[in-house]
Amino acid sequence: MADFDASIHEKADIGFLVDRLATRFGSQRILAFQPNDTHIPEAAWLAVPAQYVKPTKLPWKKLREPGDAPRRPLRLFTRPEPVTLLATASGAQHLRWRKVQHAVAQCEGPERIAMEWWRHETPLPARDYFRLEDGEGRRYWLYRTGVPPQWVLQGIFA
Amino acid sequence: MTAYAEIAVTTNYSFLRGASHPWEFAGMAAKLGLAAIGIADRNTLAGIVRAYAAVQAIEDNKPKLLVGARLVFVDGTPDILAYPTDRAAYGRLCRLLSAGKLRAPKGECHLALHDLLKWQEDLLMVLMAPRPDEKERVDNSPKNFWNKNLAHEDEEVGELPDEIHASAPQVSSGEIQSLLENLLRAAPGRVWLGVSMPHKGDDRRRLREWQRVSGLARVPLLATNDVLYHCPERRELQDVVTCIREHVTLSEAGRLLEANAERHLKSPDEMAELFHEAPEAIAETIRFAGRVTFSLDQLKYNYPDEPIPKGKTAQEHLEEIAWQGAAKHYGGVIPDKVRFALEKELVLIARMDIAPYFLTVHDIVKYARGQDILCQGRGSAANSAVCYVLGITAVDPMQIDLLFERFISEERKEPPDIDVDFEHERREEVIQHVYKRYGHHNAALTATVICYRPRSAIRETGKVFGLTEDVTANLASGVWGSWGSELKEGQVRQGRLDPFNRIIKRAMEAANLLITFPRHLSQHVGGFVLTRDRLDEIVPVGPATMEDRHFIEWDKDDIDTLRMMKVDVLALGMLTCIRKAFDLIRIHKGESYDLATVKREDPRVYDMLQKADAIGVFQVESRAQMSMLPRLQPKEFYDLVIEVAIVRPGPIQGGMVHPYLQRRKEHRESGGTKKFEYPSPLLDPGAKDELIPVLGKTMGVPLFQEQAMKLAIVAAKFTPDEANGLRRAMATFRHVGTINNFKEKFVGRMVGRGYEQEFAERCFKQIEGFGSYGFPESHAASFAHLVYISAWIKKFHPEAFACALLNSQPMGFYAPAEIVRDAREHGVEVRHVDVNFSEWDNTLEPCESGLALRLGFRQVSGFREEWAKTLLASRANGYRAVSEVARRVRLPKRAFIILAEADSFQSISMDRREILWAVRRIADDDALPLFAAQRAEEQMEEEIAPLPLMPLSEHVLADYQMLRLSLRAHLMFFLRGLFRSEGVSDCAEISGAKDATPASCAGIVLVRQMPGDAGVVFITLSDEAGIANVVVWPKLVETFRREIMGARLLLVEGRVQRSPEGVVHLVAEQIFDRSYELERLSEDVTEAPSFRSQAVAKHRHPRNVRTVPKSRDFH
């Protein structure tokens, strides 16, 4: 998969490259990312065959100002994974993911994102996203949803 | 529990941004236990009085109401909330907003920071810290604009330099800090930084940053939730209105919508939790609220000063002219009853200090009379003897028992509400006078709040949900007129759509919520507010459509709530008609009449009304009224008063009409001796006869609005306050919806005293019906006066009546075709429009039997008044040929063609086709020089080869097309053969049929009516033999909605229903749209095949069908 820069003066060359690659590999395997205007993180981008990409009016929006915390992780899981958060008697918190326990050092949040109610028959609950850092410095992006609350890991920061 | 006040509330008066009504916020604030609530809508104070009224009505946990506005700037300044601390500061806020509105196009408000700096004295200002998503807006504006030195002249209303208009820049915290410092310099101690916690993930981080900024700028932090709706469930509606505002669908809106549902009113504990790292911000809200001492109470009673003769007070002057007027009215000797009433009223007026009010209205009426404009007071003002002797109203205290308490009540402490009807064509003169008299700073029109109606609501929400135009149009057209109150499932089905389809269901739910949401403000037609202080220091004003006129942001209910002086300069078509009739009678018959000198109580007038011969008569000409007349058999003036009041949703809904008529019949039959039993409270035997004074006049049946009120006081023992509340709820039930609280009290207490449950519930039902449609007795009496006069004119001067009616259109229930038909049935000769005899207006001409009605050029579609003037100016001895007309009169060729098509040359030739041909020979307007010679004397008349005669049907069709009526024949006449062969009766046969006969009838649809909420539809059909009234029950309405709503010609099969008094209706069982029959009229009629087809495919509107005038639709 190639990620393309949208600068105009390279467009012609890139288009040529895309065509050559597509002929070799099949057009459905050469994809480009298109931005999608939505709050829902996993829907914020679409991968479409590069040959059919239309120039879009929508620029990739900067979500982050210099000095701000990152809002979205670099890696988003295609299949978010359920995790659990446990609290020990001493009050320390642990994240349990893929059967491994990680101690929670700090967290920030919640970023509350409500679901697109017009798409669903019955209303889906909102998600509270948190950024979590464990004892080893790894940063996770997970959300809590539903009643009783479930925790889901959706991404990892670099 | 923590104490908290929410300072930043946006209601739905920030059009298409807020998603809850002010009263919903008030209620929720009380429920959550907020100490205060600050309503701050975008650049407006339109919703503030609603909020005030709602808060006043709260009994438990009443929050303090803070009045303010959210200033939204065009120069890139972030939003600033402005709350006035006192009355003077409030005046400044109003001036600020007015300045912004007057310099902007209608509906907008353009403000720049320097405007605020000019008017900011004693205003508390909260700079709203930008939220994270606001940083993403496109940046093409000059930064730090507020630091630029803008040296502008100190103008009242200045133009903003172009470079100011910019979209919001990316605002950094550094820029916020410098803006705060700027503001603080101008307004020390009155600046805050308002912060909210929008659940964006970095809330705490941001909060710390703002704490830092506020520390540096030395400005306290203020906690808010920047509220858009009162409960989280409204998020969906807020998304919908955002989409409507931005013209996108929900799927396209993307991040224009809020990410979550957090912007609702939150409880103090929740807010404290959110701000637990900045508790000082929470405490600051209470301190902030404490500094606001302004309340809308301080605006009350701001009456204009009346020019009063030197040396006298308003009260003294009023008393003097009142006694003078009384002496004049009663010929020097004032009857005791009147004297007593006047004394009582004048004492009360003095105590309440409202003499200026009467003087104001008296002045306006005096002006109108001086200009010979007919006018008459209406409404509860007709309860006042003072108003009568001052000539404001026409209800004689000798005739009707006046209930002055209905008009003014000391306990209510309300200003009197005097509405005056003027001739509708001359009302503008009166309005001009008011402006001149009071000045443009103290007089302005009130607003009307235009709300979403069912049709527009479903269209907008449908678009938002992505429904296509044809679907939304379908849903919208299923709603009756634009007054249906809710979209019902059945209506959706009728449009052949599935109401359970998820999207449609959602769109309907959103639409139903959206109905009653304000959409924009519009100026009211005749409602004026007059004040002593500058109006734009009391309420923001904006530009009205006419130059130099302003209208305020509040509507009539708001003005009532604040006890401001409101005068309604209303228009009544019938007054114009009456005056025109009087003028005609004076000119042609030499008899001079006015509203007071017409002979009263002439039995012949009542005879005419008893036979329901009432087309054109004020108020009683509708189908419903005409069915009531034979049942009520009015014999005297008071019967007319009852007639006017009884055919209204109030009494009908309360089920009082039949009992009344029944009792009346018994009373009459017994020769006036029958005594009726009145319901009485069985558990309070001492008050057995308590209802007699209340209901005696109407035989024990409550028919008038004030009887309903008196019932509440006497039978349900309401205290004056409660009765007031009930009265207010009755009048504004569409806004506040508190009427149900009263229902329990009313019914409960009556039953508790021993009244029958059923009677109590019926009484209350009537009260609900009275809400918007009930008539007070005095108002009915004012109107009854006009009923009598118009009936008198119709009876004794039918030609003048018809002529005046036609000249006063549009008004009334019937179209000109019916007015003309009715006049002819009464023996009036009606003459066609003619170039040699007609004027623009319809006129009267001498004829053998007296006076004939000559139709005027105004009846001809497409003909202009200035053309008529030109034609008349050159007429002299008359025109003898078409060419002569063309030569002498300078008019565009089109004018002649129109005249010819309308057959206006009959005095020259009866052959329409010949005239049409001759007219086409007239030179074109921009004629070539060669043809200019034609303007000169013609050599000789050209011989025209004989043309085939036009068949009658074509004449009639052409008449309908040009005049909307025909003097020759009715359209149905030509289709009679066809319908006869199908076994269809004509309208006269229906009127004469016996009860329960099966019958069918066809005719042109004149009027469609769906009164009340019952869903029953009444249709009036017309054919050459008369008219027929058709009733369609709700179930059938659903089945035949298309036919009912769209057809011009209907065939109805059903059963005749004849009442004992002779009132006939045709109850529909099947309905067919036969509009396409009208197509055959211009072809050879005799060969028409007889076929019956229910399958009317698409609705075609050929020219012929269109010539049939559209029916009038009423609610």
Interface residues (C-beta under 8 A of the other chain):
Chain A: N36 D37 T38 H39 K61 K62 E65 D68 A69 R71 E108 G109 P110 E111 R112 I113 A114 E116 W117 W118 E121 A126 D128 Y129 F130 R131
Chain B: K135 E136 H199 K200 G201 D202 R204 R205 R235 E236 D239 L250 S251 E252 A253 G254 R255 L257 E258 A259 N260 A261 E262 F465 R502 R506
